[in-house]
Amino acid sequence: MRGSLPYCRELDSNHPYFVGSMTSGVDGASEGGRLSTIRLPSTLVLYSVPLLDRIRASGYCGKLDAEPALVDGVWVLRVTYEGHRPEGVPEIWHGHRVVLEERQPANA
């Protein structure tokens, strides 16, 4: 298997998974449903959904996209927009910096 980790096969993909135990949700344990950040890029993709919803709810009507990006060796949420710059975009979202960039038009 290309790129596999022989000692930890469940980390072989870049898919987020939920942290839990045999008793999660049974005895009131709080660990059920927390996201594991072992695969941070995938987790940031999930965090970007409510961030984009919040920007749109504030009245922004232009095109928005978000993706995880490495900036100076640190994972951030990069939000790209077309049109005017959205107002009220938080600098930090769930503990990660938000980088706002204007999408450059494609040359036809």
GUGU-375078 format. One record per residue: residue in three letters; x, y, z of N, C-alpha, C, O in turn. Coordinates in pm, 1 decimal, always signed. Layout:
% residues N
SITE  rest      n_px      n_py      n_pz     ca_px     ca_py     ca_pz      c_px      c_py      c_pz      o_px      o_py      o_pz
SITE   Ala         X         Y         Z         X         Y         Z         X         Y         Z         X         Y         Z
...
***
This chain:
% residues 108
SITE  rest      n_px      n_py      n_pz     ca_px     ca_py     ca_pz      c_px      c_py      c_pz      o_px      o_py      o_pz
SITE   Met     +83.3    -118.5      +0.0      +0.0      +0.0      +0.0     +87.0    +123.9      +0.0    +172.2    +139.9     +87.5
SITE   Arg     +67.2    +210.4     -95.4    +146.1    +331.3    -106.1    +109.2    +428.0      +5.7      -8.6    +456.5     +27.2
SITE   Gly    +209.7    +478.3     +76.9    +188.1    +579.3    +179.4    +121.9    +528.9    +305.8     +76.3    +608.6    +387.7
SITE   Ser    +115.9    +397.8    +323.2     +46.1    +348.0    +441.3    +136.3    +351.1    +563.1    +258.8    +345.9    +552.0
SITE   Leu     +75.2    +359.4    +676.5    +145.6    +354.4    +802.7    +121.9    +216.1    +861.4     +10.3    +187.4    +904.8
SITE   Pro    +222.3    +129.7    +864.4    +198.3      -7.9    +908.3    +153.3     -17.4   +1053.4     +87.4    -114.4   +1090.9
SITE   Tyr    +186.9     +79.7   +1134.6    +153.1     +73.6   +1276.7     +20.2    +139.4   +1309.0     -27.6    +129.6   +1422.0
SITE   Cys     -40.2    +206.3   +1211.8    -164.4    +277.3   +1240.7    -245.6    +292.2   +1112.8    -248.3    +399.9   +1053.3
SITE   Arg    -310.9    +186.2   +1070.4    -380.9    +186.6    +942.5    -498.2    +283.6    +936.8    -533.2    +329.3    +828.0
SITE   Glu    -560.2    +316.7   +1050.1    -674.3    +407.2   +1045.3    -634.4    +550.1   +1011.6    -721.3    +632.5    +983.0
SITE   Leu    -504.7    +581.8   +1014.1    -458.3    +715.0    +978.6    -414.7    +721.6    +832.5    -353.2    +819.5    +790.1
SITE   Asp    -446.0    +619.4    +756.9    -399.9    +606.6    +620.1    -468.2    +703.9    +524.7    -413.8    +732.4    +418.1
SITE   Ser    -583.2    +754.6    +559.0    -654.6    +844.9    +470.0    -663.5    +982.7    +533.8    -633.6   +1000.5    +651.9
SITE   Asn    -704.4   +1078.1    +454.6    -716.0   +1214.8    +503.0    -861.2   +1247.6    +537.7    -904.7   +1361.1    +518.0
SITE   His    -935.2   +1152.0    +587.9   -1074.0   +1172.9    +624.8   -1083.6   +1197.6    +774.2   -1020.2   +1126.7    +852.4
SITE   Pro   -1161.6   +1297.0    +815.5   -1176.8   +1319.5    +959.2   -1257.5   +1206.7   +1021.8   -1338.5   +1143.1    +954.4
SITE   Tyr   -1236.3   +1182.6   +1145.8   -1316.2   +1084.9   +1216.4   -1350.3   +1140.6   +1353.3   -1283.8   +1231.8   +1402.5
SITE   Phe   -1453.4   +1085.9   +1414.0   -1500.8   +1135.9   +1540.9   -1437.5   +1059.7   +1655.3   -1421.6    +937.7   +1650.3
SITE   Val   -1402.0   +1134.1   +1758.1   -1344.2   +1074.3   +1876.8   -1459.1   +1019.3   +1959.8   -1562.6   +1084.4   +1973.5
SITE   Gly   -1442.3    +903.9   +2013.3   -1547.1    +846.9   +2096.1   -1495.7    +724.8   +2169.0   -1384.9    +677.4   +2143.7
SITE   Ser   -1575.0    +675.8   +2256.9   -1539.8    +554.3   +2328.8   -1662.0    +464.2   +2332.1   -1768.3    +499.4   +2280.9
SITE   Met   -1645.6    +348.1   +2392.7   -1756.8    +253.5   +2402.1   -1873.4    +312.7   +2480.1   -1987.6    +270.5   +2461.7
SITE   Thr   -1846.0    +410.4   +2567.6   -1952.2    +466.1   +2651.5   -2000.4    +602.5   +2602.9   -2084.7    +663.7   +2668.5
SITE   Ser   -1949.5    +651.9   +2490.4   -1991.8    +783.1   +2442.2   -2142.2    +787.9   +2423.1   -2200.5    +702.2   +2356.7
SITE   Gly   -2203.0    +886.8   +2480.6   -2346.5    +904.1   +2467.6   -2426.9    +813.3   +2557.4   -2549.2    +826.4   +2563.3
SITE   Val   -2363.2    +722.2   +2627.3   -2435.7    +629.3   +2713.5   -2441.3    +682.6   +2855.7   -2547.5    +685.2   +2917.9
SITE   Asp   -2327.1    +724.7   +2906.1   -2321.5    +768.4   +3045.3   -2303.7    +919.6   +3058.2   -2263.0    +968.4   +3163.6
SITE   Gly   -2333.5    +992.9   +2952.8   -2318.2   +1137.6   +2957.9   -2176.4   +1183.0   +2930.5   -2144.2   +1299.8   +2952.6
SITE   Ala   -2091.2   +1094.5   +2883.2   -1953.6   +1131.5   +2853.7   -1951.7   +1239.8   +2746.2   -2030.3   +1236.3   +2651.5
SITE   Ser   -1862.8   +1334.1   +2761.9   -1860.1   +1447.7   +2670.7   -1774.0   +1423.7   +2547.5   -1770.5   +1509.1   +2458.8
SITE   Glu   -1704.7   +1311.1   +2538.7   -1612.5   +1294.7   +2428.1   -1679.6   +1254.0   +2297.7   -1619.0   +1268.8   +2191.6
SITE   Gly   -1798.5   +1205.1   +2301.6   -1865.3   +1162.5   +2179.4   -1892.8   +1279.7   +2087.7   -1945.8   +1381.9   +2131.4
SITE   Gly   -1857.2   +1266.1   +1960.9   -1886.7   +1368.9   +1862.1   -1779.1   +1473.5   +1844.1   -1790.3   +1556.5   +1753.9
SITE   Arg   -1674.3   +1473.4   +1926.6   -1567.1   +1569.6   +1904.9   -1486.4   +1527.3   +1783.9   -1465.0   +1408.3   +1760.9
SITE   Leu   -1442.2   +1624.3   +1707.2   -1362.0   +1594.0   +1589.5   -1217.7   +1570.1   +1629.4   -1162.1   +1643.0   +1711.6
SITE   Ser   -1158.4   +1469.2   +1571.8   -1016.0   +1446.9   +1589.8    -942.1   +1542.0   +1496.7    -979.7   +1557.3   +1380.4
SITE   Thr    -838.4   +1605.1   +1546.7    -762.1   +1697.6   +1463.2    -635.0   +1633.5   +1410.8    -543.3   +1703.6   +1368.1
SITE   Ile    -628.5   +1500.2   +1413.5    -508.9   +1433.3   +1364.4    -494.0   +1456.8   +1214.2    -382.2   +1457.3   +1162.6
SITE   Arg    -602.9   +1475.8   +1145.3    -601.0   +1511.9   +1003.2    -657.9   +1652.2    +989.5    -771.7   +1670.4    +946.1
SITE   Leu    -578.5   +1750.0   +1026.6    -624.8   +1887.2   +1036.4    -683.1   +1944.4    +907.2    -785.5   +2012.4    +914.8
SITE   Pro    -625.1   +1921.5    +789.1    -686.5   +1978.0    +668.2    -832.4   +1935.4    +649.5    -916.5   +2017.9    +613.9
SITE   Ser    -862.5   +1809.9    +672.7   -1001.2   +1763.6    +658.0   -1091.2   +1826.4    +763.5   -1206.6   +1859.2    +735.7
SITE   Thr   -1039.4   +1842.9    +882.8   -1116.5   +1906.5    +989.0   -1144.9   +2052.0    +954.1   -1255.1   +2101.1    +978.4
SITE   Leu   -1046.4   +2121.3    +897.3   -1067.7   +2260.8    +858.0   -1172.8   +2273.8    +749.0   -1246.0   +2372.7    +745.6
SITE   Val   -1181.3   +2176.1    +660.2   -1287.2   +2177.3    +557.7   -1423.1   +2175.8    +626.3   -1513.1   +2249.9    +586.8
SITE   Leu   -1438.8   +2092.8    +727.8   -1565.9   +2087.3    +800.3   -1593.4   +2218.9    +873.4   -1707.2   +2265.7    +874.7
SITE   Tyr   -1491.0   +2278.7    +933.8   -1507.4   +2406.3   +1003.7   -1544.5   +2519.9    +907.3   -1608.0   +2617.3    +947.7
SITE   Ser   -1505.0   +2507.3    +780.3   -1529.9   +2615.8    +685.7   -1677.3   +2629.1    +649.4   -1721.1   +2737.4    +610.4
SITE   Val   -1754.3   +2522.0    +661.2   -1895.9   +2527.0    +622.5   -1973.0   +2629.7    +706.1   -2037.9   +2716.7    +648.0
SITE   Pro   -1968.9   +2623.8    +840.2   -2041.2   +2725.9    +916.0   -1979.2   +2865.1    +902.7   -2049.0   +2965.3    +918.3
SITE   Leu   -1848.9   +2872.4    +874.0   -1786.8   +3003.6    +852.0   -1845.9   +3069.4    +728.0   -1883.0   +3186.7    +731.8
SITE   Leu   -1854.8   +2995.3    +618.6   -1914.3   +3050.7    +496.8   -2061.7   +3083.5    +517.4   -2110.0   +3184.6    +466.4
SITE   Asp   -2134.2   +2999.1    +591.9   -2274.7   +3028.0    +622.7   -2287.3   +3158.6    +700.3   -2377.9   +3237.7    +674.1
SITE   Arg   -2198.1   +3181.5    +794.6   -2201.9   +3304.5    +874.6   -2175.5   +3427.5    +788.8   -2241.5   +3530.2    +805.0
SITE   Ile   -2078.3   +3417.5    +696.7   -2048.6   +3531.0    +608.3   -2168.1   +3560.4    +518.7   -2204.2   +3676.3    +498.3
SITE   Arg   -2229.3   +3455.2    +465.4   -2346.7   +3474.2    +379.1   -2465.0   +3530.9    +457.6   -2540.1   +3613.8    +406.2
SITE   Ala   -2481.4   +3486.0    +582.3   -2592.1   +3534.9    +665.9   -2576.1   +3682.7    +699.7   -2674.2   +3751.1    +728.7
SITE   Ser   -2452.7   +3731.8    +695.8   -2431.0   +3874.3    +724.7   -2464.7   +3962.0    +603.5   -2453.0   +4084.3    +609.6
SITE   Gly   -2506.9   +3897.9    +493.0   -2553.3   +3974.4    +378.5   -2463.2   +3970.5    +257.1   -2492.6   +4036.6    +157.5
SITE   Tyr   -2355.7   +3896.2    +261.7   -2266.3   +3890.0    +146.3   -2329.5   +3805.3     +37.3   -2372.1   +3692.6     +62.8
SITE   Cys   -2336.0   +3859.5     -85.5   -2402.7   +3789.2    -195.0   -2306.0   +3738.9    -302.2   -2348.7   +3672.7    -396.8
SITE   Gly   -2178.8   +3768.5    -289.5   -2081.5   +3725.3    -389.5   -2043.8   +3579.4    -373.4   -2090.9   +3511.5    -282.1
SITE   Lys   -1959.2   +3532.4    -461.8   -1913.5   +3393.2    -457.4   -1805.6   +3378.6    -350.3   -1712.3   +3458.6    -342.7
SITE   Leu   -1820.3   +3274.9    -267.8   -1725.1   +3245.5    -160.8   -1680.3   +3101.3    -170.0   -1758.1   +3012.8    -205.6
SITE   Asp   -1554.7   +3078.5    -137.7   -1500.7   +2943.6    -123.4   -1406.2   +2944.5      -5.1   -1351.1   +3048.7     +30.4
SITE   Ala   -1387.5   +2830.6     +55.0   -1291.3   +2818.7    +164.6   -1216.3   +2688.3    +149.4   -1270.6   +2588.8    +101.5
SITE   Glu   -1090.9   +2690.0    +190.7   -1007.7   +2571.0    +184.7    -897.7   +2581.8    +289.1    -858.8   +2692.1    +327.6
SITE   Pro    -847.7   +2468.2    +334.8    -732.7   +2473.0    +424.2    -609.0   +2511.7    +343.8    -595.8   +2474.1    +227.4
SITE   Ala    -519.4   +2586.2    +405.6    -396.5   +2626.7    +338.1    -284.2   +2635.2    +440.8    -307.0   +2668.6    +557.1
SITE   Leu    -163.9   +2604.8    +396.5     -45.8   +2621.1    +481.1     +13.2   +2758.9    +455.5     +53.8   +2790.1    +343.5
SITE   Val     +17.7   +2840.7    +558.9     +77.1   +2973.9    +549.3    +186.0   +2981.5    +655.3    +158.4   +2973.8    +775.1
SITE   Asp    +309.2   +2996.5    +610.3    +424.8   +3001.0    +700.4    +429.9   +2879.3    +791.8    +466.9   +2890.4    +908.6
SITE   Gly    +392.5   +2762.7    +738.5    +399.5   +2638.4    +813.6    +285.6   +2614.7    +910.3    +290.6   +2520.9    +989.7
SITE   Val    +180.9   +2699.7    +905.0     +66.4   +2687.8    +995.5     -59.5   +2670.3    +911.4     -79.4   +2741.0    +812.6
SITE   Trp    -144.7   +2575.3    +951.4    -270.7   +2555.0    +880.3    -366.8   +2668.4    +911.5    -387.9   +2703.0   +1027.7
SITE   Val    -424.9   +2725.9    +806.9    -523.8   +2833.9    +819.0    -642.8   +2801.0    +731.0    -636.1   +2711.0    +647.3
SITE   Leu    -751.5   +2873.8    +750.0    -866.5   +2866.5    +660.0    -853.4   +2981.4    +560.5    -856.8   +3098.0    +599.9
SITE   Arg    -838.7   +2949.9    +433.3    -829.3   +3053.2    +330.6    -966.9   +3069.5    +267.7   -1021.6   +2975.8    +209.7
SITE   Val   -1021.8   +3189.8    +280.0   -1151.8   +3222.6    +221.0   -1125.6   +3310.1     +99.8   -1064.6   +3416.5    +111.4
SITE   Thr   -1171.5   +3265.5     -16.7   -1157.9   +3344.8    -137.6   -1294.8   +3398.6    -177.7   -1396.8   +3332.1    -159.3
SITE   Tyr   -1295.7   +3518.1    -232.0   -1421.1   +3583.5    -269.2   -1407.1   +3646.8    -406.1   -1296.6   +3677.3    -451.1
SITE   Glu   -1521.0   +3666.2    -472.3   -1528.4   +3740.2    -598.2   -1616.8   +3860.6    -574.1   -1719.8   +3850.2    -507.4
SITE   Gly   -1577.9   +3973.6    -627.3   -1656.3   +4094.5    -607.8   -1600.3   +4177.6    -494.1   -1479.3   +4182.8    -472.1
SITE   His   -1691.3   +4242.7    -422.1   -1645.8   +4327.7    -312.0   -1604.6   +4243.7    -191.7   -1651.1   +4131.2    -173.5
SITE   Arg   -1517.3   +4300.2    -110.9   -1464.3   +4230.4      +6.9   -1574.4   +4213.5    +111.5   -1639.4   +4311.2    +148.5
SITE   Pro   -1596.4   +4089.9    +160.0   -1700.0   +4069.8    +261.4   -1663.0   +4138.4    +392.9   -1546.2   +4142.4    +431.3
SITE   Glu   -1762.3   +4191.3    +459.8   -1742.4   +4257.8    +588.8   -1766.7   +4159.8    +702.6   -1844.1   +4065.0    +688.5
SITE   Gly   -1701.3   +4182.7    +813.7   -1727.7   +4105.1    +934.0   -1672.8   +3964.2    +935.1   -1720.6   +3880.5   +1011.6
SITE   Val   -1573.3   +3935.6    +852.3   -1512.1   +3802.2    +853.1   -1421.4   +3794.0    +975.8   -1333.8   +3878.7    +992.8
SITE   Pro   -1440.7   +3694.0   +1061.1   -1358.9   +3684.8   +1182.3   -1212.8   +3654.8   +1147.6   -1184.3   +3585.8   +1049.8
SITE   Glu   -1121.3   +3707.1   +1228.6    -979.4   +3678.5   +1208.6    -944.8   +3536.8   +1253.9    -853.6   +3474.1   +1200.1
SITE   Ile   -1018.6   +3487.2   +1353.4    -996.8   +3353.5   +1408.5   -1129.1   +3277.0   +1404.0   -1233.7   +3330.4   +1440.9
SITE   Trp   -1123.9   +3152.6   +1358.8   -1243.4   +3067.0   +1354.1   -1206.3   +2932.2   +1414.3   -1120.8   +2861.5   +1361.1
SITE   His   -1269.6   +2897.0   +1523.9   -1241.7   +2772.3   +1595.5   -1092.3   +2754.6   +1622.0   -1037.7   +2645.0   +1609.7
SITE   Gly   -1028.2   +2864.7   +1658.5    -886.8   +2859.8   +1695.7    -789.3   +2864.2   +1579.7    -668.9   +2849.2   +1600.6
SITE   His    -837.8   +2884.2   +1458.0    -749.8   +2888.6   +1341.8    -767.5   +3022.1   +1269.5    -878.3   +3074.4   +1257.1
SITE   Arg    -654.8   +3075.3   +1222.2    -655.9   +3203.9   +1153.4    -731.2   +3192.7   +1021.3    -723.2   +3091.5    +951.7
SITE   Val    -803.8   +3297.9    +988.7    -877.2   +3306.5    +862.6    -804.4   +3405.6    +773.3    -781.3   +3520.0    +812.3
SITE   Val    -768.3   +3361.6    +653.7    -699.9   +3445.6    +555.8    -800.0   +3475.5    +444.6    -855.0   +3383.6    +383.9
SITE   Leu    -823.3   +3602.4    +418.1    -919.7   +3646.2    +316.8    -844.1   +3689.2    +191.7    -756.0   +3774.9    +199.1
SITE   Glu    -877.6   +3630.7     +77.4    -811.0   +3662.5     -48.0    -913.7   +3683.8    -158.4   -1015.6   +3614.9    -164.7
SITE   Glu    -884.9   +3780.8    -245.4    -971.0   +3803.3    -360.8    -933.8   +3704.9    -469.9    -815.9   +3686.4    -500.1
SITE   Arg   -1033.9   +3641.9    -528.9   -1009.5   +3548.2    -639.5    -976.8   +3629.0    -764.4   -1048.6   +3721.7    -801.9
SITE   Gln    -868.3   +3591.6    -826.2    -827.8   +3659.4    -948.2    -910.0   +3603.2   -1065.0    -925.1   +3481.6   -1076.7
SITE   Pro    -962.4   +3689.9   -1150.3   -1043.4   +3641.3   -1263.0    -957.6   +3556.6   -1357.3    -840.3   +3585.9   -1380.5
SITE   Ala   -1018.1   +3453.2   -1409.8    -948.4   +3366.5   -1505.3    -935.2   +3439.9   -1638.3   -1030.3   +3501.8   -1686.1
SITE   Asn    -818.2   +3432.2   -1696.3    -796.5   +3495.5   -1827.9    -860.3   +3409.8   -1934.7    -830.9   +3290.9   -1946.9
SITE   Ala    -948.5   +3471.8   -2012.4   -1021.1   +3395.9   -2115.9    -944.9   +3390.2   -2243.1    -991.3   +3330.5   -2340.2
***
